[in-house]
Amino acid sequence: MTTNIHPTAQISATATIADGVEIGANVIVGDHSSIGAGTKVMANAVIGPWTRIGENNTIHYGAIVGHDPQDFGYKGEESWTIIGSGNIIREGATIHRGNRPGTKTVVGDNNFFMVNSHVGHNCVLGNNIILVNGVLLAGHVVVEDRAIVSGNCVVHQFCRIGKFAMMRGLSRSARDVPPFCIVDDTHTVRALNLVGLRRNGFDQARIRAIKNAFKLLFLSGLNMQNALAEAERTLTITDDVRYLLDFIKSAKRGVCFGRGVIVDVEEKD
């Protein structure tokens, strides 16, 4: 594999560049960083110090990965950005490193960060996530596998977004977004993400169990504590349902609530 580095790129002497990496014009790669095999970094992108980037990523024009956190308390200490493999980071996207010594921002594999999306310091993202144009994740946000955050959504610091969840465009949340659900407006659960579940191979039995839990948790009129107790008492607790219940129980900021559900959760599988 041939490594191709444009002569105008500025690569720190302490950076490590694997075989087969392409680095375009005016790219900056900071101290103590590494870029894995097959990764392409296009013109004018910046890779900050203490940034580890895995294999076969594509980092587009003007993206900034691993720069200083936006935190008045940060004083230039060593902190990290860890990027997995197979990610696409489009123009102007920003991913900031940890805000305290020894802390890190972590991104898994096969994620898609669209134009001008932002991942704040100390965020932890799983795999196969899509952040659409203009998404803003504040510091310490956790996004789990296969979630979709649509255009211009904003997420408060320390919130979590569960697996297979979807935030509709222009929505915002200062609460945890429960897995399998569609959320819009201000942390409001509208429906199950049935299309997403089917596309990801959930069969009728799995979906039916999640539907039953969804109706009890978000449509029954019970407060969440009572709904959780009723779910434990009456539902068939599959692995998916257990994950949903445990996610809600572990929420420190509360979870998005159900109101004005607009999709028929009784539709046939």
Residue pairs with C-beta under 8 A, 6 or more apart in sequence:
1 19
1 20
1 37
1 38
2 19
2 20
3 17
3 18
3 19
3 20
3 21
3 22
4 21
4 22
4 23
5 11
5 17
5 21
5 22
5 23
6 23
6 24
6 25
6 26
6 27
6 43
8 25
8 26
9 23
9 24
9 25
9 26
9 27
9 28
9 29
10 26
10 27
10 28
10 29
11 17
11 23
11 27
11 29
12 29
12 30
12 31
12 32
12 33
12 49
14 31
14 32
15 29
15 30
15 31
15 32
15 33
15 34
15 35
15 47
16 33
16 34
16 35
17 23
17 29
17 34
17 35
18 34
18 35
18 36
18 37
18 38
18 39
18 55
19 37
20 37
20 38
21 35
21 36
21 37
21 38
21 39
21 40
21 41
22 39
22 40
22 41
23 29
23 35
23 41
24 40
24 41
24 42
24 43
24 44
24 45
24 61
25 43
25 44
26 43
26 44
27 41
27 42
27 43
27 44
27 45
27 46
27 47
28 45
28 46
28 47
29 35
29 41
29 47
30 46
30 47
30 48
30 49
30 50
30 51
30 66
31 49
31 50
32 49
32 50
33 47
33 48
33 49
33 50
33 51
33 52
33 53
33 66
34 51
34 52
34 53
35 41
35 47
35 53
36 53
36 54
36 55
36 56
36 57
36 85
37 55
37 56
38 55
38 56
39 53
39 54
39 55
39 56
39 57
39 58
39 59
40 57
40 58
40 59
41 47
41 59
42 58
42 59
42 60
42 61
42 63
43 61
43 62
44 61
44 62
45 59
45 60
45 61
45 62
45 63
45 64
45 65
46 63
46 64
46 65
46 67
47 53
47 59
47 65
47 66
48 64
48 65
48 66
48 67
48 68
48 81
48 97
49 66
50 66
50 78
50 79
50 80
50 81
50 97
51 65
51 66
51 80
51 81
51 82
51 83
51 97
52 80
52 81
52 82
52 83
53 59
53 65
53 83
54 83
54 84
54 85
54 86
54 87
54 109
55 85
55 86
56 85
56 86
57 83
57 85
57 86
57 87
57 88
57 89
58 87
58 88
58 89
59 65
59 89
60 88
60 89
60 90
60 91
60 93
61 91
62 91
62 92
63 89
63 90
63 91
63 92
63 93
63 94
63 113
64 93
64 94
64 95
65 81
65 83
65 89
65 94
65 95
66 80
66 81
66 95
66 96
66 97
66 105
67 94
67 96
67 97
68 74
68 76
68 96
68 97
69 79
69 96
69 97
69 98
69 99
69 120
69 121
69 122
69 139
70 96
70 120
70 121
71 99
71 121
71 139
73 99
73 100
74 99
74 100
74 121
77 100
77 101
78 101
78 102
79 97
79 98
79 99
79 100
79 101
79 102
79 103
79 104
79 121
80 97
80 98
80 102
80 103
80 104
80 105
81 95
81 96
81 97
81 98
81 104
81 105
81 107
82 104
82 105
82 106
82 107
83 95
83 107
84 107
84 108
84 109
84 110
84 111
84 127
85 109
85 110
86 109
86 110
87 107
87 109
87 110
87 111
87 112
87 113
88 111
88 112
88 113
89 95
89 113
90 112
90 113
90 114
90 115
90 117
91 115
91 116
92 115
92 116
93 113
93 114
93 115
93 116
93 117
93 118
93 119
93 131
94 117
94 118
94 119
95 105
95 107
95 113
95 118
95 119
96 105
96 118
96 119
96 120
96 121
97 104
97 105
97 121
98 104
98 105
98 121
98 122
99 121
99 122
99 139
103 121
103 122
104 122
105 119
105 120
105 121
105 122
105 123
105 124
106 123
106 124
106 125
107 119
107 123
107 125
108 125
108 126
108 127
108 129
108 145
109 127
109 128
110 127
110 128
111 125
111 127
111 128
111 129
111 130
111 131
112 129
112 130
112 131
113 119
113 131
114 130
114 131
114 132
114 133
114 135
115 133
115 134
116 133
116 134
117 131
117 132
117 133
117 134
117 135
117 136
118 135
118 136
118 137
119 125
119 131
119 137
119 141
120 136
120 137
120 138
120 139
120 140
120 141
120 157
121 139
121 140
122 139
122 140
123 137
123 139
123 140
123 141
123 142
123 143
124 141
124 142
124 143
125 142
125 143
126 143
126 144
126 145
126 146
126 147
126 163
127 145
127 146
128 145
128 146
129 143
129 145
129 146
129 147
129 148
129 149
130 147
130 148
130 149
131 137
131 149
132 148
132 149
132 150
132 151
132 152
132 153
132 169
133 151
133 152
134 151
134 152
134 153
135 149
135 150
135 151
135 152
135 153
135 154
135 155
136 152
136 153
136 154
136 155
137 143
137 149
137 155
138 154
138 155
138 156
138 157
138 158
138 159
139 157
139 158
140 157
140 158
141 155
141 156
141 157
141 158
141 159
141 160
141 161
142 159
142 160
142 161
143 149
143 160
143 161
144 160
144 161
144 162
144 163
144 165
144 179
145 163
145 164
146 163
146 164
146 196
146 200
147 161
147 162
147 163
147 164
147 165
147 166
147 167
147 177
148 165
148 166
148 167
148 196
149 155
149 161
149 166
149 167
150 166
150 167
150 168
150 169
150 170
150 171
151 169
151 170
152 169
152 170
153 167
153 168
153 169
153 170
153 171
153 172
153 173
154 172
154 173
155 161
155 167
155 172
155 173
155 177
156 172
156 173
156 174
156 175
156 253
158 252
158 253
159 173
159 174
159 175
159 176
159 177
159 253
160 176
160 177
160 247
160 251
161 167
161 173
161 176
161 177
162 176
162 177
162 178
162 179
162 180
162 181
162 244
162 247
163 179
163 180
163 243
164 179
164 180
164 193
164 196
164 197
164 200
165 177
165 178
165 179
165 180
165 181
165 182
165 183
165 193
166 181
166 182
166 183
166 193
166 196
167 173
167 177
167 182
167 183
167 184
168 182
168 183
168 184
168 190
170 184
171 183
171 184
171 185
171 186
171 187
171 188
172 185
172 186
172 187
173 183
173 186
173 187
173 256
174 186
174 187
174 253
175 187
175 251
175 253
175 254
175 255
175 256
175 257
176 247
176 248
176 251
176 252
176 253
176 254
176 255
176 256
177 183
177 187
177 255
177 256
178 189
178 217
178 244
178 247
178 248
178 255
178 256
179 243
179 244
179 247
180 192
180 193
180 197
180 210
180 214
180 240
180 244
181 189
181 190
181 191
181 192
181 193
181 214
181 218
181 256
182 189
182 190
182 191
182 192
182 193
182 263
183 189
183 190
183 256
184 190
187 256
187 257
188 256
188 257
188 258
188 259
188 260
189 218
189 256
189 257
189 258
189 259
189 261
190 260
190 261
190 262
190 263
191 261
191 262
191 263
191 265
192 207
192 210
192 211
192 214
192 263
192 265
194 207
194 263
194 267
197 206
197 207
197 210
198 207
202 210
204 269
206 238
206 240
207 269
208 269
209 235
209 236
209 238
209 240
209 241
210 238
210 240
210 241
210 244
211 265
211 266
212 235
212 236
212 241
213 231
213 235
213 241
213 244
213 245
214 265
215 265
216 222
216 227
216 230
216 231
216 234
216 235
217 224
217 227
217 228
217 231
217 244
217 248
217 258
218 257
218 258
218 261
219 258
219 261
219 265
220 227
220 230
222 230
224 248
224 255
224 257
228 245
228 248
228 249
231 241
231 245
232 245
235 241
237 245
247 255
248 255
